[in-house]
Amino acid sequence: MEPEVLERFTLYMREQSALTVMFHARVAEKMGLSATDEKCLDLAMRAEGPVTAGRIAELSGLSTGAVTGVIDRLERAGYVRRVRDPHDRRKVLVEVTPGDLEKLGAVFEVARQSMIEVLDQFTPAELEVIERYLKLQIETFRRRVIDT
């Protein structure tokens, strides 16, 4: 790969990352949480049903001890609750509670509209390439950075 191309993409990714972090810091502040807590809540929300603290640790790359603190804070704020696993009473699951998540809809709607505005600039064929890039970027980043 040409060094100039790599440098350009590195700058794009750094800028995108910074904007994403700042957006989630703003969302987290409105929720009374840290950005890490908000993203762990997002991971739990995207799971199919209640999840273990261990699974949140796997998905986030955080230690189980750090995740315990995250869950404590989310529970105190009313966003999750700990429940017993109905199949194995020894296990504790983290279940997302409805809470005040609806009031954040407007913040996320602005982000959604921004994404639509950008995606509307591309043809279906271009969107396929972008989607392939994003999937590969996520998979590779998770494997090489988060899961290590």
C-alpha positions, 0 to 999 in steps of 0.5 A: 500500500502506498504510504500516502494512501495509508496516511490519508485513511489513518487520518480519516479513521482518527477523525471518525473515531474522535467524532464517535467518541465525542458523540458517545461522551455527550450521550453518556453525559445526558444519561449520567454515565461514563462513555464506557458505561454507555457503550457497555449498555449498548452492547447489552441492548444489542444482545438477544436477551439478558447477558452475563457479565462475562459476555459483556467483558468479551464483547467490550474487551474490558476485564470482568472486574471492570465490567462488574463496576460498569454493571453496578453503575448501570444498575444504580442509574436504573438502566439494567438489573441483575436477574438469575438465569432461569436455566442455571440459578447459579448464574446472574444475568444482566437485563436491560430495563426500559428506564429513560432510554426513550428521551435519548431518541432525539440525540440518536435521530440526529445521528441517524439522519446524518448517516442517511444524508451521507449514504444517499450520496452513494449508488447501491454498488458503492454501498456494497463496497462500503458495507464490505469495508466496514464489516471487514474493518469491524471483524479485523479490529475486534480480532486483532485489537479487542480480542487479544 
